[in-house]
Structures are given as structure tokens and as C-alpha cells.
């Protein structure tokens, strides 16, 4: 919907709307740029403020180191203090330090300082803040003391001791003979930083010590993650806000802001170069916003100037375009509308377009004026041409194709169209004829099946073709009548033959059906025979397996009997040996009895034993003879078993030979049945093809019978239609057609 409304707006309004849109876009873009620059300015200002705080903090740290170093150098040059250290005179050293501290407090802004003197072995000699504590070995827990003892070189550093993390200026002390007698350190705390930052930078400061370097414990309320507050003077509110921060994340960033502070951190490095802590600086956001206010004012002023400049440029652009573009366009539009009114015949004349400027629009107006003058003349000529062409076309629409356009047109395209129109009518006259009405009357007569009507004086091709078509149709009608009558006679004969063919096909189909059923029964019988042969083959296979097992058992039985026979022979040998042993034992017992009789009474007991041995030998001989008899009987039976086993094995082999012959005969019968099955299948397939052919013949006969009936009906209709038509028999005779008249 809105697209249609936009399309209906004038160019002037579209351009004005476009300029206003560009103005709005410029204002929005300016606002976006302002937001971008504000954000960039804010971020850059935060970076600059954080960097400035870092530089100030580092500068103040170096200044404090310089104070500690120079003051300790001054103390080391006090020969009385050096002599007191050398001689171990602590009272004199205490007095000198008291006077020195008083002078420093009066002439220096740093009032929170301490002095610590060490002997040449690195032991505590005097602590200005606790004179009663001395003599402890400082080398056991402080890295700087062994260094000064071994190198005798002055330096300044930040170190963690029992008093906490402080800045220390450590200087060696030498006597008049330039012998090393010990060292001294000027200790400055960070509390003076806190006051200075609050007073000069409107910022709070926390000195943070990494807990892994802490010597003494710290209350939990002074912890910030794994850092502890290493100062006594601090702002509790700032400490509370800092405890909400993620110190590890803040260490990785240049700064961090919340509603109260801009935070930044400065590392603190010890004597060995290790990072032992940080300065956490928090500048109040009120001060930061005050610093940003001037930058914001400049950005807002720049935006206002940019918007004002855009408004002025847009207004001037609209005025100039109205004067130089829109006004000539309106004159051009008015002139074109007048011309279109004239072109549409709504007015009788047209005025030229006024030309005020010789720019592109003025050139277009001049060319349009020239074209209007030319078109005005051309339109008058074209009206005459159109009137003449309309007359010729109207005459042609009434059926007269002899009319032609005689007027000449100034427009070459229109003249070419007139030439084509005249050529068209000439072609129509040559191809159709002079009078279309006569052709229509003839066609209407043909539509009524009256072919006696012809066009007199035909000159056009269509007129001549219609007259020739009359003759051809008349010949076709006569020929159709004759052909239809012959077709009727042939159809009757064909119908009779088709009926006989149909009956014959039905009988053939029935015979083939009977043959097919018989072949199916033969096939089933052969399949049953094949099944019985398969069953017989399976039984023969089972019998063959049984024969093989019987043959195997018979062989095993023969082998077992032969083994028994061998063992029996071994038993006979053993019995023979036993018989010989019994014989020898009997002889020995006789000899023993003789010896016992010779011995008299002393040999009576031995004679009894010899008698018993002879009795045992006699029994052993009898038993051996008995066993020999039984074994010989067993040998005879075993030989009979071997003979029977051999006969049984021969019987199994003969039976197996006969079974193999039977199996071969069954396989031959099976192969013959399979061959017969293939022949039956081929015969059955041939019968099925013959059956299908017979069925197709029967179907063809039925279709042929239907076609014959349709042909008879068609021939009857042709004769009837031909009889309804009118035609002139003399036309056929004059053309020499060999058709019968009737």
C-alpha cells in the first residue's frame, strides 16, 4: 500500500523527502558518531588518567627512594656515629640518632621514617624505634644484609622485614682508615604516599603485599585475595570497595571503573627483581567526571554545529532545486500534458513548452517543441490516410476484395503499412476471389449436403478449388455407394465364415484343454514315481551305512579274536615254563629230603618242609596241565570264531556289491524319469503355447465377428448418408469417371 502511495508522489516531493531523509540520517549518524566518540574519549581519558596515576606513583616511589638513600648517605658520613658503631657505644649512637631525626623532621616533609644500624657481621646494633632490641642476626631472614656485608656497596630497594614492607636506603659505613665497620639503613613507610595522593590527586591508595612474602600475620579484614595491606594509614571505605574487586583480573588490565572509583595498579619490585606487591590506586569518579566534562562539552558543541550545517545545506539545496530544477520540470510537464491532450483529440491545438534556461531540461523542451510541430502536421496527414484505409477495410468486410487505398502517407512506416494492406487485398483477391459472399453461399449449400451448387465466373484459387471440390465430392459419393454395397455383400459372407471359425476355435480349445489335463496327470504320476525312487534310494543309503558298520565290526571282531589267539599262545608258553619250574622244584625237594634223611634228627624239620614243597610242585604241575587243556580248547574255539568272522565279512562284501548294483539301477531309472519329466515339461509347455494360440484364435474370431458387425453397420450408414446427399451425375460423366449412374 505504501509503495503505491510513494509512486503517486511528485518528483519534487520525492527529492524533498529524500533530502529530509538524508538530513535525518545525517543527524542520526552524527548522534551515533557522537556516542562513539564519547565512548572512545571516555575510554582514552580513562587510559590517560590511569597512565598518569602510574607515572605519578612511580615518580613518588623514586623520590622516596632518593630521600631514603640520600639521608642514609648523610648519616653514614657522620664520623661520630661511625665511631659509636665501631666501638659498640650504643648510648652515644642513640643520642646522635635522636638529634638527627629531630633535624630531619624539621626540614623534610617525610616524617614517618626509621633508622637501623648493623654491625660488620650483619647483626642488629641499634633500632631507632626500639633501642632495647639488638644483637639478632639479620642475615637469616633478610637478603639485603648479606649483600651489603659482602659487597660494601650502597643501594636502595623495597624490602619486607618484621616491620612490614618499606623502602630502605642501605649504605655501608667506614671508619677513618676506610675499614668497614657496619652499615645503616634509612627506612621510609608508605603512609606519606596516602596523604599526598588524597591531597593532590583526590585518590586513595592501598599498598598491597603478596602473602607469600609476608613475615608477620595480618588481620583478615586487611586481606585482598592473596594480598595484604602493608600500610597503617588507609581509607576504610576504599579498602571495602577494593575487597569487592578481582585483583588478578585488575592486574591484567590497564584500569577498571565502577560507580565510585577508577582503579589502577602499579607493581612493586624488591631487591632481587621479584614482584612482591602492588600500589592499588583509586581515583574518585567525581574527579574523573570533572576531567571528562570539558571534552564532552566540545563533542556536544561539534555535534550542534554539524546538525546546524546540515540544516542550512538542506534548506539551500531545496531552494536551488525548486528554482533551477522543479520549476522547469513543471513547465515541461504542463507542455507535455497539453501535447498529449492534443494527441488524444481532446483539444484542437497545442502550445509550445516555455524555455527559461538552456540546460538539459531546456534542451529537452526545445526538442519536444520541434517534435510537437512535426507531429501536428503528421497527425493531419495520418487522419486522411486512416479514413481512406477504413473505407477500403469496410468494403472488404462486406465481401468486396477489389478495393485499394489510393492516398499517400508522409510517415514511411504508415505508407509501408498501406502498401502491405493493398498487397494483402491483391493476394486475397487472387487466392480467394472477388466476392466472398458467393463463396459463403456455396459453402452453406455444401453444409446442407447440396453439391449441385457452383460459383459462376470463378477467378480466385479458392473459388476454382470449390468448383473442383464439388466434382470430387460427387465422385466420392457415387464411389461410396458402390463400395458400401459391395462391402455389405462381403460382410455377410465374412460373418458366416467368422461364425464357423469361432465354433472351430472353441472345439480346438476344448481338445487342447483335455490334452493339458492328461499331461498334467502324467506329470503328477512321474513325480510320484520319482518320489518313491528317492525314498528307495534313502533306504538303500541307510542299508549301505548299516552294512559298512557291520563290515567294520566284523573286521574288528576278527582282529580281536586274532589278538586273543596270540595271547593264548603266550599263556601256553607261560604254562610250559610253570610246568618246568614245578618239575625242577620237585627234584629239588627230593634232593632236600635225601639230605634231611642223611642229617638224621637234625634234618627232620627240613624234611617236612621239603615234603610240602614237593606237594606244592605237584599241585602246580597239575594246575598247569589243567590250564593248558582249557587254553587249547579256547584256541580251537578262537580259530572257529576267526573262520566265522571271515565268512561273515565275505557275506557283507557280497551284499554290498549287490546293493551297489541296485543303487546304480535306481539311479539309471531316476535319470530316465528326469529325462521323461523334461520331455513332459516341454510337451506341456508346447501344449500351453498351443492352448494360448487357440485361445488367441478364439479371441480373434470373436473380435473379427464384432468387426464384421461394425463393418455391416458402417456400410449401411454410408449408403444411407449418400442417398441423403444431392449431386449431379452429369459432372461425373463429363470428367470421364467410370461410375454407375443412379
Secondary structure, 3 states (H helix, E strand, C coil): CHHHHHHCCCHHHHHHHHHHHHHHHHHHHHHHHHHHHHHHHHHHHHHHHHHHHHHHHHHHHHHHHHHHHHHHHHHHCCHHHHHHHHHCCHHHHHHHHHHHHHHHHHHCCCCCEEEEEEECCCEEEEECCCCCCCCCEHHHCCHHHHHHHHHCCCEEEEEEECCEEEEEEEEEEECCCCCEEEEEEEEECCHHHHHHHHHHHCEEEEEEEEHHHCCCCCCHHHEECCEEECCCCCCHHHHHHHCCCCHHHHHHCCCEECCCEEEEEEEEEECCCCEEEEEEEEEEHHHHHHHHHHHHHHHHHHHHHHHHHHHHHHHHHHHHHHHHHHHHHHHHHHHHHHHHHHHCCCCCCCCCCCCCCCCHHHHHHHHHHHHHHHHHHHHHHHHHHHHHHHHHHHHHHCCECCCCCCCCCCCHHHHHHHHHHHHHHHHHHHHCCCEHHHHHHHHHHHHCCECCCCCCCCCCHHHHHHHHHHHHHHHHHHHHHHHHHHHHHHHHHHHHHHHHHHHHHHHHHHHHHHHHHHHHHHHHHHHHHHHHHHHHHHHHHHHHHHHHHHHHHHHHHHHHHHHHHHHHHHHHHHHHHHHHHHHHHHHHHHHHHHHHHHHHHHHHHHHHHHHHHHHHHHHHHHHHHHHHHHHHHHHHHHHHHHHHHHHHHHHHHHHHHHHHHHHHHHHHHHHHHHHHHHHHHHHHHHHHHHHHHHHHHHHHHHHHHHHHHHHHHHHHHHHHHHHHCECCHHHHHHCCCCCCCC
